[in-house]
C-alpha cells in the first residue's frame, strides 16, 4: 500500500501540514510500504519510514504511461473526510463512478 500526499496546502489562508498528518496516521497503520510526497509549497518535510519518495514540480517525467484496464467497480481512491459532523469517515470512489461524476 502507498500513500500519496503533498508537503502542505492552504485553506482559508492558513498552511495545513499534510505530510505531518500522514506521519501521525501512520503510527497506527503498519501496512504502508511507500509515502509519495508532492512538493507543492516547499515546506520542510520530515523523513519517515517506510520509504519516502518526493516528487518535485518540473522534474523529469516519462511521456509513456499505458492505461491499466479496470473494472468500473474497482476502487479508485478513498477520500477521508469529516464533513460538517467532525467524525472522520472514508468514502470509497469507484473507477466508473468517478468518471461519471466528473
Secondary structure, DSSP 8 states (H G I E B T S, - for coil): -EEEEES-EEETTEEE-HHHHHHHHHTT-----EEEEEESS-------SSEEEEEETT----S--------TTSEEEEEEE-TTTT--EEEEEEHHHHHHH-
